[in-house]
Amino acid sequence: MKTVNELFDFSGKVIIITGGAGAIGSAAARRFASLGANVVISDINQEKLDELAADIEKESAHATLGFKADSTVEAELQALVDATIGKFGKISGLINNVGWGAATPLWESDTDKMVKSYLLNTVGAYNLTKMCMPYLKKELNASVVFSGSMVGVTPSPEFIEYSTAKAGLLNMVHSMAVMSGPEVRFNSLIIGSVDNGAATLAAGYDPAMLQRLSDAMVLKRRGEPEDIANAFMFLMSGAASWITGIDLKVDGGGMYTSKMPKK
Ligand SMILES: NC(=O)c1ccc[n+]([C@@H]2O[C@H](COP(=O)([O-])OP(=O)(O)OC[C@H]3O[C@@H](n4cnc5c(N)ncnc54)[C@H](O)[C@@H]3O)[C@@H](O)[C@H]2O)c1
């Protein structure tokens, strides 16, 4: 039987993380680097990428690549894959984490907003995964994990573009899972409300609303980015080598009890 240390040893693995400069992406990058991986963090925020890549290299002593790429632009995703192969020669795992959603009431969206959300939350993940597949197939226990959302599962008419795109993401991952075994495993997280600092406040939620949201959760707090990083770690690890096609809820028990409160 393998030891726990062996199951969670990521030495020699090369893991791409999109949205890598954000709250959840950067926690995931630090987690995997601390377990021995070379992480490739991709984002549109060059400044944060540079800062984070330098920090991770210092903390973990593992080579790290920060690569600016817009996940909605195919050519930039291909450049990300090429740069990863150029620097590390392989891709062992992928975390399709990039995503974002504005609050839009049910009947106030339009074609442009719906399509933009779909491109960012769903199509970008499809394109990058397709580009990585030839490399993933060569690796032992290759794994791809996606950042889904609670709002993609429960009716969420106040986030109509985002919730529709995240719902599509889950179905897409199921299709990938049934077609891609045994070489590559595909799983999603269904993420509940996580503290991502300024991003939530910028979307219009004030601290009192967020407190009401925490109070409505079974575990009485919003998630920390590290809570999500730990779930990524499990699904990417040897401990999950017989798990594919699942949607793992990481939501503080909030899916059935909490809803983003109104002002
Ligand atoms: N925080 C939550 O409460 C929550 C809940 C459910 C699901 N999620 C999902 O988790 C994932 C990460 O969320 P987070 O809270 O860390 O968000 P965040 O806003 O902190 O990070 C998102 C990152 O994505 C980057 N980004 C935005 N558009 C991009 C693009 N076109 N190309 C490349 N990068 C781009 C941003 O620069 C940012 O660094 C997202 O998919 C989100 O939908 C988050």
Ligand as a Chemical Component Dictionary entry (heavy atoms), coordinates in Angstrom:
data_LIG
# 
_chem_comp.id                   LIG 
_chem_comp.type                 NON-POLYMER 
_chem_comp.pdbx_formal_charge   0 
_chem_comp.three_letter_code    LIG 
# 
loop_
_chem_comp_atom.comp_id 
_chem_comp_atom.atom_id 
_chem_comp_atom.alt_atom_id 
_chem_comp_atom.type_symbol 
_chem_comp_atom.charge 
_chem_comp_atom.model_Cartn_x 
_chem_comp_atom.model_Cartn_y 
_chem_comp_atom.model_Cartn_z 
_chem_comp_atom.pdbx_ordinal 
LIG N1  N1  N 0  -14.945 32.897 -5.371  1  
LIG C1  C1  C 0  -16.115 32.268 -5.403  2  
LIG O1  O1  O 0  -16.999 32.505 -4.548  3  
LIG C2  C2  C 0  -16.408 31.237 -6.466  4  
LIG C3  C3  C 0  -17.580 30.465 -6.334  5  
LIG C4  C4  C 0  -17.852 29.510 -7.303  6  
LIG C5  C5  C 0  -16.991 29.313 -8.366  7  
LIG N2  N2  N 1  -15.858 30.087 -8.461  8  
LIG C6  C6  C 0  -15.002 29.870 -9.628  9  
LIG O2  O2  O 0  -13.673 29.663 -9.217  10 
LIG C7  C7  C 0  -12.775 30.174 -10.202 11 
LIG C8  C8  C 0  -11.765 31.118 -9.571  12 
LIG O3  O3  O 0  -12.438 32.150 -8.882  13 
LIG P1  P1  P 0  -11.714 33.197 -7.912  14 
LIG O4  O4  O 0  -12.647 33.442 -6.791  15 
LIG O5  O5  O -1 -10.310 32.789 -7.645  16 
LIG O6  O6  O 0  -11.734 34.475 -8.851  17 
LIG P2  P2  P 0  -10.681 35.675 -8.992  18 
LIG O7  O7  O 0  -11.451 36.798 -9.581  19 
LIG O8  O8  O 0  -9.949  35.896 -7.706  20 
LIG O9  O9  O 0  -9.645  35.103 -10.057 21 
LIG C9  C9  C 0  -9.957  34.950 -11.428 22 
LIG C10 C10 C 0  -8.694  35.211 -12.231 23 
LIG O10 O10 O 0  -9.017  35.022 -13.619 24 
LIG C11 C11 C 0  -8.330  36.011 -14.377 25 
LIG N3  N3  N 0  -9.021  36.206 -15.650 26 
LIG C12 C12 C 0  -10.179 36.866 -15.878 27 
LIG N4  N4  N 0  -10.480 36.846 -17.192 28 
LIG C13 C13 C 0  -9.499  36.138 -17.793 29 
LIG C14 C14 C 0  -9.245  35.750 -19.132 30 
LIG N5  N5  N 0  -10.065 36.121 -20.141 31 
LIG N6  N6  N 0  -8.153  35.016 -19.400 32 
LIG C15 C15 C 0  -7.297  34.661 -18.403 33 
LIG N7  N7  N 0  -7.467  35.009 -17.113 34 
LIG C16 C16 C 0  -8.551  35.736 -16.810 35 
LIG C17 C17 C 0  -8.351  37.251 -13.483 36 
LIG O11 O11 O 0  -7.323  38.153 -13.859 37 
LIG C18 C18 C 0  -8.171  36.653 -12.091 38 
LIG O12 O12 O 0  -6.809  36.630 -11.712 39 
LIG C19 C19 C 0  -13.654 30.822 -11.279 40 
LIG O13 O13 O 0  -13.899 29.916 -12.313 41 
LIG C20 C20 C 0  -14.946 31.093 -10.536 42 
LIG O14 O14 O 0  -16.053 31.155 -11.406 43 
LIG C21 C21 C 0  -15.554 31.037 -7.537  44 
# 
loop_
_chem_comp_bond.comp_id 
_chem_comp_bond.atom_id_1 
_chem_comp_bond.atom_id_2 
_chem_comp_bond.value_order 
_chem_comp_bond.pdbx_ordinal 
LIG N1  C1  SING 1  
LIG C1  O1  DOUB 2  
LIG C1  C2  SING 3  
LIG C2  C3  SING 4  
LIG C2  C21 DOUB 5  
LIG C3  C4  DOUB 6  
LIG C4  C5  SING 7  
LIG C5  N2  DOUB 8  
LIG N2  C6  SING 9  
LIG N2  C21 SING 10 
LIG C6  O2  SING 11 
LIG C6  C20 SING 12 
LIG O2  C7  SING 13 
LIG C7  C8  SING 14 
LIG C7  C19 SING 15 
LIG C8  O3  SING 16 
LIG O3  P1  SING 17 
LIG P1  O4  DOUB 18 
LIG P1  O5  SING 19 
LIG P1  O6  SING 20 
LIG O6  P2  SING 21 
LIG P2  O7  DOUB 22 
LIG P2  O8  SING 23 
LIG P2  O9  SING 24 
LIG O9  C9  SING 25 
LIG C9  C10 SING 26 
LIG C10 O10 SING 27 
LIG C10 C18 SING 28 
LIG O10 C11 SING 29 
LIG C11 N3  SING 30 
LIG C11 C17 SING 31 
LIG N3  C12 SING 32 
LIG N3  C16 SING 33 
LIG C12 N4  DOUB 34 
LIG N4  C13 SING 35 
LIG C13 C14 SING 36 
LIG C13 C16 DOUB 37 
LIG C14 N5  SING 38 
LIG C14 N6  DOUB 39 
LIG N6  C15 SING 40 
LIG C15 N7  DOUB 41 
LIG N7  C16 SING 42 
LIG C17 O11 SING 43 
LIG C17 C18 SING 44 
LIG C18 O12 SING 45 
LIG C19 O13 SING 46 
LIG C19 C20 SING 47 
LIG C20 O14 SING 48 
# 
